[in-house]
Amino acid sequence: RLVPADGPPRGEDGTGERFLDAVARRLAAHPRTIQPLLCAWFTDEQPLAADRGAAVRPTVAAAAQALLHARRDLAVDDLADALVATDHPRADELLAALAEDEPSALCRAVERWSRDDDRRARRIAAACYGAVVAPNLTRDADRDLLRR
């Protein structure tokens, strides 16, 4: 509820912090805790405040997705797990982006998910995303991991 209340983005000389800036700071400090919470925002299509002349007003969901992608380096393996646990097209889009941008990380995730006997959905995701990440693999170690 706070993020839509943010004002439009401030210029370089802007004062004060936006709510989205506070979320980004918390994500940097506690990525494993905040990533799943941001995934829950994927259903929030409320537009964010924007400058008057802005052609497009991003939504809370789009901001969450962009923030997770931009800061994926904080805990990419945990991000993959948070995304696969989120039943939403934005999570699927971000997992597909990880297949291109972070193929080694998604390969590790696929291997983890394939061994998850308690959660059938993870094994199904392993089969699906294994096929998505395979064309992007460049390292033999990743290919070997995917073969398991």
DSSP file (Angstrom, degrees, kcal/mol; ACC not computed):
  #  RESIDUE AA STRUCTURE BP1 BP2  ACC     N-H-->O    O-->H-N    N-H-->O    O-->H-N    TCO  KAPPA ALPHA  PHI   PSI    X-CA   Y-CA   Z-CA
    1    1 A R     >        0   0    0      0, 0.0     4,-0.5     0, 0.0     0, 0.0   0.000 360.0 360.0 360.0 -27.0    0.0    0.0    0.0
    2    2 A L  T >4  +     0   0    0      1,-0.2     3,-0.8     2,-0.2     4,-0.5   0.877 360.0  63.1 -76.7 -36.4    2.9    2.3    0.6
    3    3 A V  G >4 S+     0   0    0      1,-0.3     3,-1.8     2,-0.2    46,-0.4   0.909 100.5  51.1 -61.1 -44.8    4.6    2.0   -2.8
    4    4 A P  G 34 S+     0   0    0      0, 0.0    -1,-0.3     0, 0.0    45,-0.2   0.774 103.8  62.1 -62.3 -21.0    1.7    3.4   -4.8
    5    5 A A  G << S+     0   0    0     -3,-0.8    -2,-0.2    -4,-0.5    -3,-0.1   0.595  80.3 113.5 -78.5 -10.1    1.7    6.4   -2.4
    6    6 A D    <   -     0   0    0     -3,-1.8    43,-0.4    -4,-0.5    12,-0.1  -0.246  69.5-122.8 -56.9 147.0    5.3    7.2   -3.5
    7    7 A G        -     0   0    0      1,-0.2    42,-0.2    41,-0.1     3,-0.1  -0.262  46.5 -69.5 -76.5 177.3    5.6   10.5   -5.3
    8    8 A P  S    S-     0   0    0      0, 0.0    -1,-0.2     0, 0.0    42,-0.2  -0.251  72.8 -72.2 -63.6 160.2    7.1   10.5   -8.8
    9    9 A P        -     0   0    0      0, 0.0     2,-0.2     0, 0.0    41,-0.0  -0.244  55.4-127.7 -54.8 140.4   10.8    9.7   -9.1
   10   10 A R        -     0   0    0      1,-0.1     8,-0.0    -3,-0.1     6,-0.0  -0.559  17.3-114.3 -90.2 154.6   13.0   12.6   -7.8
   11   11 A G    >   -     0   0    0     -2,-0.2     3,-2.0     1,-0.1    -1,-0.1  -0.115  45.7 -84.2 -72.9-178.8   15.8   14.2   -9.6
   12   12 A E  T 3  S+     0   0    0      1,-0.3    -1,-0.1     3,-0.0    -2,-0.1   0.795 132.9  47.6 -61.4 -28.3   19.4   13.9   -8.5
   13   13 A D  T 3  S+     0   0    0      2,-0.0    -1,-0.3     0, 0.0    -2,-0.0   0.317  86.5 132.5 -95.0   9.1   18.9   16.8   -6.1
   14   14 A G    <   -     0   0    0     -3,-2.0     2,-0.3     1,-0.1    -4,-0.0  -0.167  48.0-137.7 -61.0 152.3   15.6   15.4   -4.7
   15   15 A T        +     0   0    0      2,-0.0    -1,-0.1     0, 0.0    -2,-0.0  -0.805  57.9  23.3-111.1 154.9   15.1   15.3   -1.0
   16   16 A G  S    S-     0   0    0     -2,-0.3     2,-0.4     2,-0.0    -6,-0.1   0.106  81.9 -85.1  79.5 164.8   13.7   12.5    1.1
   17   17 A E        -     0   0    0      4,-0.0     2,-0.2     3,-0.0    -2,-0.0  -0.877  31.3-133.1-112.2 140.4   13.4    8.8    0.4
   18   18 A R     >  -     0   0    0     -2,-0.4     4,-1.6     1,-0.1     3,-0.2  -0.518  25.7-115.5 -83.3 158.5   10.7    7.1   -1.6
   19   19 A F  H  > S+     0   0    0      1,-0.2     4,-2.1   -17,-0.2     5,-0.2   0.884 117.7  56.4 -61.1 -38.6    9.0    3.9   -0.2
   20   20 A L  H  > S+     0   0    0      1,-0.2     4,-2.3     2,-0.2    -1,-0.2   0.855 103.5  54.4 -63.2 -34.3   10.4    1.9   -3.1
   21   21 A D  H  > S+     0   0    0     -3,-0.2     4,-2.1     2,-0.2    -1,-0.2   0.890 107.1  50.9 -64.2 -39.1   13.9    3.1   -2.2
   22   22 A A  H  X S+     0   0    0     -4,-1.6     4,-2.2     2,-0.2    -2,-0.2   0.887 109.2  50.9 -65.6 -38.7   13.3    1.8    1.3
   23   23 A V  H  X S+     0   0    0     -4,-2.1     4,-2.6     2,-0.2    -2,-0.2   0.926 109.6  50.4 -63.6 -44.3   12.2   -1.6   -0.1
   24   24 A A  H  X S+     0   0    0     -4,-2.3     4,-2.1     1,-0.2    -2,-0.2   0.891 109.9  50.7 -61.4 -39.5   15.4   -1.7   -2.2
   25   25 A R  H  X S+     0   0    0     -4,-2.1     4,-1.7     2,-0.2    -1,-0.2   0.912 111.4  47.2 -65.1 -42.0   17.5   -1.0    0.8
   26   26 A R  H  X S+     0   0    0     -4,-2.2     4,-2.7     2,-0.2    -2,-0.2   0.877 109.4  54.5 -67.5 -36.7   15.8   -3.8    2.8
   27   27 A L  H  < S+     0   0    0     -4,-2.6    -1,-0.2     1,-0.2    -2,-0.2   0.917 108.3  49.3 -61.0 -42.9   16.2   -6.1   -0.2
   28   28 A A  H  < S+     0   0    0     -4,-2.1    -1,-0.2     1,-0.2    -2,-0.2   0.864 115.9  43.1 -64.3 -35.6   20.0   -5.4   -0.1
   29   29 A A  H  < S+     0   0    0     -4,-1.7    -2,-0.2     1,-0.2    -1,-0.2   0.842 133.4  15.5 -79.4 -34.4   20.2   -6.0    3.6
   30   30 A H    >X  +     0   0    0     -4,-2.7     4,-2.4    -5,-0.1     3,-0.8  -0.481  67.9 161.6-140.3  64.6   18.0   -9.2    3.7
   31   31 A P  H 3> S+     0   0    0      0, 0.0     4,-2.7     0, 0.0    -1,-0.1   0.878  75.3  54.5 -59.8 -40.8   17.5  -10.6    0.2
   32   32 A R  H 34 S+     0   0    0      1,-0.2    -5,-0.1     2,-0.2    -2,-0.0   0.802 115.7  39.9 -65.4 -27.5   16.4  -14.1    1.3
   33   33 A T  H <> S+     0   0    0     -3,-0.8     4,-0.7     2,-0.1    -1,-0.2   0.865 120.1  42.2 -84.8 -40.6   13.7  -12.6    3.5
   34   34 A I  H  X S+     0   0    0     -4,-2.4     4,-2.5    -8,-0.2     5,-0.2   0.808  98.3  71.9 -82.7 -31.3   12.5   -9.9    1.1
   35   35 A Q  H  X S+     0   0    0     -4,-2.7     4,-2.0    -5,-0.3    -1,-0.2   0.922 100.1  45.3 -54.2 -50.2   12.6  -11.8   -2.2
   36   36 A P  H  > S+     0   0    0      0, 0.0     4,-1.3     0, 0.0    -1,-0.2   0.868 111.9  53.6 -63.0 -32.9    9.5  -13.9   -1.5
   37   37 A L  H  X S+     0   0    0     -4,-0.7     4,-0.5     1,-0.2    -2,-0.2   0.904 108.4  48.8 -66.7 -40.2    7.7  -10.8   -0.2
   38   38 A L  H >< S+     0   0    0     -4,-2.5     3,-1.2     1,-0.2     4,-0.3   0.865 105.2  58.8 -66.7 -35.1    8.4   -9.0   -3.4
   39   39 A C  H >< S+     0   0    0     -4,-2.0     3,-1.6     1,-0.3    -1,-0.2   0.855  98.6  59.7 -60.5 -33.4    7.1  -12.0   -5.4
   40   40 A A  H >< S+     0   0    0     -4,-1.3     3,-0.8     1,-0.3    -1,-0.3   0.721  94.2  65.5 -67.1 -20.0    3.8  -11.6   -3.6
   41   41 A W  G X< S+     0   0    0     -3,-1.2     3,-2.3    -4,-0.5    -1,-0.3   0.573  73.3  93.0 -77.2  -8.7    3.6   -8.1   -5.1
   42   42 A F  G <  S+     0   0    0     -3,-1.6    -1,-0.2     1,-0.3    -2,-0.1   0.712  82.6  54.9 -59.5 -19.4    3.3   -9.6   -8.6
   43   43 A T  G <  S+     0   0    0     -3,-0.8     2,-1.0    -4,-0.2    -1,-0.3   0.511  84.3  96.7 -90.2  -4.8   -0.5   -9.5   -8.3
   44   44 A D    <   +     0   0    0     -3,-2.3    17,-2.3     1,-0.1    18,-0.2  -0.737  42.2 171.5 -93.4 100.5   -0.6   -5.7   -7.5
   45   45 A E        +     0   0    0     -2,-1.0    -1,-0.1    15,-0.2    -3,-0.1   0.143  29.0 134.7 -95.3  19.4   -1.3   -3.9  -10.7
   46   46 A Q        -     0   0    0      1,-0.1    14,-2.0    13,-0.1    15,-0.2  -0.499  59.8-116.4 -66.1 134.3   -1.8   -0.5   -9.0
   47   47 A P  B     -A   59   0A   0      0, 0.0    12,-0.3     0, 0.0     2,-0.2  -0.446  23.0-128.2 -73.3 146.5    0.0    2.2  -11.0
   48   48 A L        -     0   0    0     10,-3.6     2,-0.1    -2,-0.1   -43,-0.1  -0.544  34.5 -91.5 -84.9 157.3    2.9    4.0   -9.3
   49   49 A A        +     0   0    0    -43,-0.4     2,-0.3   -46,-0.4    -1,-0.1  -0.418  53.1 178.5 -65.4 145.2    3.0    7.8   -9.3
   50   50 A A        -     0   0    0    -42,-0.2     7,-0.1    -2,-0.1    -1,-0.0  -0.931  36.5 -76.9-143.6 165.4    4.9    9.2  -12.2
   51   51 A D    >   -     0   0    0     -2,-0.3     3,-1.8     1,-0.1    -1,-0.0  -0.283  50.4-109.1 -60.0 153.0    5.9   12.6  -13.7
   52   52 A R  T 3  S+     0   0    0      1,-0.3    -1,-0.1    -3,-0.0    -2,-0.0   0.842 117.3  47.8 -56.5 -37.0    3.0   14.3  -15.5
   53   53 A G  T 3  S+     0   0    0      3,-0.0    -1,-0.3     2,-0.0     2,-0.2   0.398  80.2 128.2 -87.5   3.7    4.5   13.8  -18.9
   54   54 A A    <   -     0   0    0     -3,-1.8     3,-0.1     1,-0.2    -4,-0.1  -0.407  48.0-155.9 -66.6 130.5    5.3   10.1  -18.4
   55   55 A A  S    S+     0   0    0      1,-0.2     2,-0.4    -2,-0.2    -1,-0.2   0.828  80.4  35.2 -73.6 -32.7    4.0    8.0  -21.3
   56   56 A V        -     0   0    0     -3,-0.0    -1,-0.2     2,-0.0    -3,-0.0  -0.973  66.3-154.6-127.3 136.7    3.8    4.8  -19.1
   57   57 A R        -     0   0    0     -2,-0.4    -7,-0.1    -3,-0.1    -8,-0.1  -0.930  23.3-140.2-108.3 109.4    3.1    4.5  -15.4
   58   58 A P        -     0   0    0      0, 0.0   -10,-3.6     0, 0.0     2,-0.2  -0.250  16.6-128.3 -64.9 157.8    4.7    1.3  -14.1
   59   59 A T  B  >  -A   47   0A   0    -12,-0.3     4,-2.4     1,-0.1     5,-0.2  -0.539  22.6-106.5-100.8 169.1    2.8   -0.8  -11.6
   60   60 A V  H  > S+     0   0    0    -14,-2.0     4,-2.5     2,-0.2   -15,-0.2   0.918 123.0  52.2 -57.8 -43.7    3.7   -2.1   -8.2
   61   61 A A  H  > S+     0   0    0    -17,-2.3     4,-2.4     1,-0.2    -1,-0.2   0.918 109.8  47.2 -60.8 -45.3    4.1   -5.6   -9.8
   62   62 A A  H  > S+     0   0    0    -18,-0.2     4,-2.6     1,-0.2    -1,-0.2   0.888 111.7  51.2 -65.0 -38.6    6.4   -4.3  -12.5
   63   63 A A  H  X S+     0   0    0     -4,-2.4     4,-2.5     2,-0.2    -2,-0.2   0.910 110.5  48.7 -64.7 -41.6    8.5   -2.4  -10.0
   64   64 A A  H  X S+     0   0    0     -4,-2.5     4,-2.5     2,-0.2    -2,-0.2   0.927 112.9  47.5 -63.1 -44.7    8.8   -5.6   -7.9
   65   65 A Q  H  X S+     0   0    0     -4,-2.4     4,-2.2     1,-0.2    -2,-0.2   0.924 113.7  47.2 -62.9 -44.9    9.8   -7.6  -10.9
   66   66 A A  H  X S+     0   0    0     -4,-2.6     4,-2.9     2,-0.2    -2,-0.2   0.897 111.9  50.5 -64.2 -40.7   12.3   -5.0  -12.0
   67   67 A L  H  X S+     0   0    0     -4,-2.5     4,-2.0     2,-0.2    -2,-0.2   0.918 110.7  48.7 -64.7 -43.8   13.8   -4.7   -8.6
   68   68 A L  H  < S+     0   0    0     -4,-2.5    -2,-0.2     2,-0.2    -1,-0.2   0.908 114.8  45.5 -62.9 -41.1   14.2   -8.5   -8.2
   69   69 A H  H >< S+     0   0    0     -4,-2.2     3,-1.3     1,-0.2    -2,-0.2   0.931 112.9  49.4 -68.1 -44.6   15.9   -8.7  -11.6
   70   70 A A  H 3< S+     0   0    0     -4,-2.9     3,-0.3     1,-0.3    -1,-0.2   0.843 119.8  37.2 -64.1 -33.2   18.2   -5.7  -11.0
   71   71 A R  T >< S+     0   0    0     -4,-2.0     3,-1.8    -5,-0.2     4,-0.4   0.014  76.8 120.5-109.3  27.2   19.3   -7.1   -7.7
   72   72 A R  G X   +     0   0    0     -3,-1.3     3,-0.9     1,-0.3     7,-0.2   0.772  63.6  71.9 -61.2 -26.1   19.4  -10.8   -8.5
   73   73 A D  G 3  S+     0   0    0     -3,-0.3    -1,-0.3     1,-0.2     3,-0.3   0.664  81.0  74.1 -66.0 -15.7   23.1  -10.9   -7.7
   74   74 A L  G <  S-     0   0    0     -3,-1.8    -1,-0.2     1,-0.2    -2,-0.2   0.897 128.9 -17.4 -65.6 -40.4   22.3  -10.5   -4.0
   75   75 A A  S <> S+     0   0    0     -3,-0.9     4,-2.3    -4,-0.4    -1,-0.2  -0.376  71.3 171.1-165.4  71.6   21.1  -14.1   -3.7
   76   76 A V  H  > S+     0   0    0     -3,-0.3     4,-2.2     1,-0.2     5,-0.1   0.838  79.0  52.6 -64.8 -35.3   20.3  -15.6   -7.1
   77   77 A D  H  > S+     0   0    0      2,-0.2     4,-1.8     1,-0.2    -1,-0.2   0.921 112.0  45.8 -66.3 -42.4   19.8  -19.2   -5.9
   78   78 A D  H  > S+     0   0    0      2,-0.2     4,-2.5     1,-0.2    -2,-0.2   0.857 109.8  55.8 -67.2 -34.6   17.3  -18.0   -3.3
   79   79 A L  H  X S+     0   0    0     -4,-2.3     4,-2.7     2,-0.2    -2,-0.2   0.932 105.4  51.1 -62.7 -45.1   15.6  -15.8   -5.9
   80   80 A A  H  X S+     0   0    0     -4,-2.2     4,-2.4     1,-0.2    -1,-0.2   0.914 111.6  48.0 -58.3 -42.4   15.1  -18.8   -8.2
   81   81 A D  H  X S+     0   0    0     -4,-1.8     4,-1.2     2,-0.2    -1,-0.2   0.892 111.6  49.4 -66.2 -39.5   13.5  -20.8   -5.3
   82   82 A A  H  < S+     0   0    0     -4,-2.5     4,-0.3     1,-0.2    -2,-0.2   0.896 112.4  48.8 -65.5 -39.2   11.3  -17.8   -4.4
   83   83 A L  H >< S+     0   0    0     -4,-2.7     3,-1.4     1,-0.2     5,-0.2   0.911 108.5  51.2 -68.2 -42.5   10.2  -17.5   -8.1
   84   84 A V  H 3< S+     0   0    0     -4,-2.4    -1,-0.2     1,-0.3    -2,-0.2   0.781 107.9  54.5 -67.9 -23.6    9.4  -21.2   -8.6
   85   85 A A  T 3< S+     0   0    0     -4,-1.2     2,-0.6    -5,-0.2    -1,-0.3   0.541  94.7  83.6 -82.5  -6.9    7.3  -21.1   -5.4
   86   86 A T    <   -     0   0    0     -3,-1.4     2,-1.6    -4,-0.3     6,-0.1  -0.876  69.8-151.9-104.0 115.1    5.3  -18.2   -6.9
   87   87 A D        +     0   0    0     -2,-0.6    -3,-0.1     4,-0.1     3,-0.1  -0.626  55.9 109.3 -86.8  83.3    2.5  -19.2   -9.2
   88   88 A H  S >> S-     0   0    0     -2,-1.6     4,-1.8    -5,-0.2     3,-0.7  -0.982  74.5-121.7-156.1 143.4    2.4  -16.1  -11.4
   89   89 A P  H 3> S+     0   0    0      0, 0.0     4,-2.6     0, 0.0     5,-0.2   0.830 112.6  59.1 -57.1 -33.0    3.3  -15.2  -15.0
   90   90 A R  H 3> S+     0   0    0      2,-0.2     4,-2.2     1,-0.2     5,-0.1   0.875 104.5  50.5 -65.2 -35.1    5.7  -12.5  -13.8
   91   91 A A  H <> S+     0   0    0     -3,-0.7     4,-2.4     2,-0.2    -1,-0.2   0.916 110.4  49.6 -65.9 -42.2    7.6  -15.2  -11.8
   92   92 A D  H  X S+     0   0    0     -4,-1.8     4,-2.3     2,-0.2    -2,-0.2   0.907 110.2  50.9 -61.8 -42.0    7.8  -17.3  -15.0
   93   93 A E  H  X S+     0   0    0     -4,-2.6     4,-2.0     1,-0.2    -1,-0.2   0.910 111.2  47.7 -61.0 -42.6    9.0  -14.3  -17.0
   94   94 A L  H  X S+     0   0    0     -4,-2.2     4,-2.2     2,-0.2    -2,-0.2   0.872 109.8  52.1 -70.2 -36.5   11.8  -13.7  -14.4
   95   95 A L  H  X S+     0   0    0     -4,-2.4     4,-1.8     2,-0.2    -1,-0.2   0.901 109.2  50.9 -64.0 -39.6   12.8  -17.3  -14.4
   96   96 A A  H  X S+     0   0    0     -4,-2.3     4,-1.0     2,-0.2    -2,-0.2   0.885 109.4  50.8 -63.7 -37.9   13.1  -17.2  -18.2
   97   97 A A  H  X S+     0   0    0     -4,-2.0     4,-3.2     1,-0.2     3,-0.4   0.888 107.3  53.4 -65.9 -38.5   15.2  -14.1  -17.8
   98   98 A L  H  X S+     0   0    0     -4,-2.2     4,-2.6     1,-0.2     8,-0.3   0.856 100.6  61.5 -63.7 -33.8   17.4  -15.9  -15.3
   99   99 A A  H  < S+     0   0    0     -4,-1.8    -1,-0.2     1,-0.2    -2,-0.2   0.858 115.6  33.2 -59.8 -34.2   17.9  -18.7  -17.9
  100  100 A E  H  < S+     0   0    0     -4,-1.0    -2,-0.2    -3,-0.4    -1,-0.2   0.890 129.1  34.1 -85.9 -44.8   19.5  -16.2  -20.2
  101  101 A D  H  < S+     0   0    0     -4,-3.2    -3,-0.2     1,-0.2    -2,-0.2   0.808 134.0  21.1 -84.7 -32.0   21.2  -13.9  -17.7
  102  102 A E     X  +     0   0    0     -4,-2.6     4,-2.3    -5,-0.3     5,-0.3  -0.471  67.3 158.0-135.8  60.3   22.2  -16.4  -15.0
  103  103 A P  H  > S+     0   0    0      0, 0.0     4,-2.3     0, 0.0     5,-0.2   0.852  75.4  54.1 -61.6 -34.7   22.3  -19.9  -16.6
  104  104 A S  H  > S+     0   0    0      2,-0.2     4,-2.2     1,-0.2     5,-0.2   0.918 109.9  47.6 -63.9 -41.9   24.6  -21.4  -14.0
  105  105 A A  H  > S+     0   0    0     -3,-0.3     4,-2.1     2,-0.2    -1,-0.2   0.917 113.4  46.6 -65.6 -43.3   22.3  -20.3  -11.2
  106  106 A L  H  X S+     0   0    0     -4,-2.3     4,-2.7    -8,-0.3    -1,-0.2   0.859 109.6  55.4 -69.0 -32.4   19.2  -21.6  -12.9
  107  107 A C  H  X S+     0   0    0     -4,-2.3     4,-2.1    -5,-0.3    -2,-0.2   0.923 108.0  48.2 -62.9 -44.3   21.0  -24.9  -13.7
  108  108 A R  H  X S+     0   0    0     -4,-2.2     4,-2.3     1,-0.2    -2,-0.2   0.899 111.8  50.7 -60.9 -40.3   21.8  -25.3  -10.0
  109  109 A A  H  X S+     0   0    0     -4,-2.1     4,-3.1     2,-0.2     5,-0.2   0.925 107.9  51.6 -64.5 -44.6   18.2  -24.6   -9.2
  110  110 A V  H  X S+     0   0    0     -4,-2.7     4,-2.2     1,-0.2    -1,-0.2   0.904 110.0  50.0 -58.4 -42.0   17.0  -27.2  -11.7
  111  111 A E  H  X S+     0   0    0     -4,-2.1     4,-0.8     2,-0.2    -1,-0.2   0.919 112.8  46.6 -64.4 -42.8   19.3  -29.7  -10.1
  112  112 A R  H >< S+     0   0    0     -4,-2.3     3,-1.0     1,-0.2     4,-0.2   0.938 113.2  48.6 -61.9 -47.8   17.9  -28.9   -6.6
  113  113 A W  H >< S+     0   0    0     -4,-3.1     3,-1.5     1,-0.3    -1,-0.2   0.851 103.8  60.3 -64.0 -34.8   14.3  -29.0   -7.7
  114  114 A S  H 3< S+     0   0    0     -4,-2.2    -1,-0.3     1,-0.3    -2,-0.2   0.755 106.1  48.2 -66.8 -22.1   14.8  -32.3   -9.5
  115  115 A R  T << S+     0   0    0     -3,-1.0     2,-1.5    -4,-0.8    -1,-0.3   0.381  80.7 110.1 -95.9   2.8   15.7  -33.9   -6.2
  116  116 A D    X   +     0   0    0     -3,-1.5     3,-0.7    -4,-0.2     7,-0.3  -0.612  37.8 172.2 -84.7  89.2   12.8  -32.4   -4.2
  117  117 A D  T 3  S+     0   0    0     -2,-1.5    -1,-0.2     1,-0.2     3,-0.2   0.700  72.8  58.9 -71.3 -19.1   10.8  -35.6   -3.6
  118  118 A D  T 3  S+     0   0    0      1,-0.2     2,-0.5    -3,-0.1    -1,-0.2   0.691 104.2  50.8 -84.2 -19.0    8.4  -33.7   -1.3
  119  119 A R    X>  -     0   0    0     -3,-0.7     4,-1.2     1,-0.2     3,-0.8  -0.867  58.7-174.9-126.7  99.8    7.2  -31.2   -3.8
  120  120 A R  H 3> S+     0   0    0     -2,-0.5     4,-2.2     1,-0.3     5,-0.2   0.859  84.8  62.9 -59.1 -37.9    6.1  -32.6   -7.1
  121  121 A A  H 3> S+     0   0    0      1,-0.2     4,-2.3     2,-0.2    -1,-0.3   0.842 100.5  53.1 -59.6 -33.5    5.6  -29.1   -8.6
  122  122 A R  H <> S+     0   0    0     -3,-0.8     4,-2.3     2,-0.2    -1,-0.2   0.888 107.3  50.5 -69.9 -37.7    9.4  -28.5   -8.1
  123  123 A R  H  X S+     0   0    0     -4,-1.2     4,-1.8    -7,-0.3    -2,-0.2   0.893 111.2  49.0 -66.7 -37.6   10.2  -31.6  -10.1
  124  124 A I  H  X S+     0   0    0     -4,-2.2     4,-2.3     2,-0.2    -2,-0.2   0.921 110.8  50.3 -64.9 -43.4    7.9  -30.5  -12.8
  125  125 A A  H  X S+     0   0    0     -4,-2.3     4,-3.2     1,-0.2     5,-0.4   0.876 106.2  56.8 -61.3 -37.4    9.5  -27.0  -12.8
  126  126 A A  H  X S+     0   0    0     -4,-2.3     4,-1.8     1,-0.2    -1,-0.2   0.923 108.6  45.9 -60.3 -44.3   12.9  -28.7  -13.0
  127  127 A A  H  X S+     0   0    0     -4,-1.8     4,-1.3     2,-0.2    -2,-0.2   0.922 116.8  44.8 -64.7 -43.9   11.9  -30.5  -16.2
  128  128 A C  H  X S+     0   0    0     -4,-2.3     4,-1.2     1,-0.2     3,-0.2   0.955 118.9  39.3 -65.5 -51.6   10.4  -27.3  -17.7
  129  129 A Y  H  X S+     0   0    0     -4,-3.2     4,-2.6     1,-0.2     5,-0.2   0.720 106.7  65.0 -78.3 -20.1   13.2  -25.0  -16.9
  130  130 A G  H  X S+     0   0    0     -4,-1.8     4,-1.8    -5,-0.4    -1,-0.2   0.917 105.8  45.6 -61.2 -42.4   15.9  -27.5  -17.6
  131  131 A A  H  < S+     0   0    0     -4,-1.3    -2,-0.2    -3,-0.2    -1,-0.2   0.835 113.4  50.3 -68.5 -32.7   14.7  -27.4  -21.2
  132  132 A V  H  < S+     0   0    0     -4,-1.2     4,-0.2     1,-0.2    -2,-0.2   0.903 116.0  39.6 -71.9 -41.7   14.6  -23.5  -21.1
  133  133 A V  H >X S+     0   0    0     -4,-2.6     3,-1.9     1,-0.2     4,-0.5   0.770  95.1  83.1 -81.6 -25.7   18.1  -23.1  -19.7
  134  134 A A  G >< S+     0   0    0     -4,-1.8     3,-1.4     1,-0.3    -1,-0.2   0.857  87.7  52.1 -51.1 -46.8   19.9  -25.9  -21.7
  135  135 A P  G 34 S+     0   0    0      0, 0.0    -1,-0.3     0, 0.0    -2,-0.1   0.717 108.4  53.9 -65.1 -16.8   20.4  -23.8  -24.9
  136  136 A N  G <4 S+     0   0    0     -3,-1.9     2,-0.3    -4,-0.2    -2,-0.2   0.480  80.5 113.2 -95.3  -3.1   22.1  -21.1  -22.8
  137  137 A L    <<  +     0   0    0     -3,-1.4     3,-0.0    -4,-0.5   -37,-0.0  -0.521  28.1 164.2 -76.8 133.9   24.7  -23.2  -21.1
  138  138 A T        +     0   0    0     -2,-0.3     2,-0.4     1,-0.0    -1,-0.1   0.511  53.6  79.4-120.2 -14.9   28.3  -22.6  -22.0
  139  139 A R     >  -     0   0    0      1,-0.1     4,-1.9     0, 0.0     3,-0.3  -0.801  69.5-141.1-102.5 138.5   30.2  -24.4  -19.2
  140  140 A D  H  > S+     0   0    0     -2,-0.4     4,-2.8     1,-0.2     5,-0.2   0.868 103.4  59.5 -61.1 -37.0   30.7  -28.1  -19.1
  141  141 A A  H  > S+     0   0    0      1,-0.2     4,-2.1     2,-0.2    -1,-0.2   0.886 106.1  47.8 -61.0 -38.4   30.1  -28.2  -15.4
  142  142 A D  H  > S+     0   0    0     -3,-0.3     4,-2.3     2,-0.2    -1,-0.2   0.911 111.2  50.1 -68.6 -41.9   26.6  -26.7  -15.9
  143  143 A R  H  X S+     0   0    0     -4,-1.9     4,-1.7     1,-0.2    -2,-0.2   0.913 111.1  49.6 -61.9 -41.9   25.8  -29.3  -18.7
  144  144 A D  H  X S+     0   0    0     -4,-2.8     4,-1.0     1,-0.2    -1,-0.2   0.907 110.0  50.9 -63.0 -41.3   27.0  -32.1  -16.4
  145  145 A L  H  < S+     0   0    0     -4,-2.1     3,-0.5     1,-0.2    -1,-0.2   0.893 109.7  50.1 -62.7 -40.2   24.8  -30.8  -13.6
  146  146 A L  H  < S+     0   0    0     -4,-2.3    -1,-0.2     1,-0.2    -2,-0.2   0.821 103.2  60.3 -69.5 -31.0   21.8  -30.6  -15.9
  147  147 A R  H  <        0   0    0     -4,-1.7    -1,-0.2     1,-0.3    -2,-0.2   0.785 360.0 360.0 -67.2 -26.8   22.3  -34.2  -17.1
  148  148 A R     <        0   0    0     -4,-1.0    -1,-0.3    -3,-0.5    -2,-0.2   0.528 360.0 360.0 -65.0 360.0   21.9  -35.5  -13.5
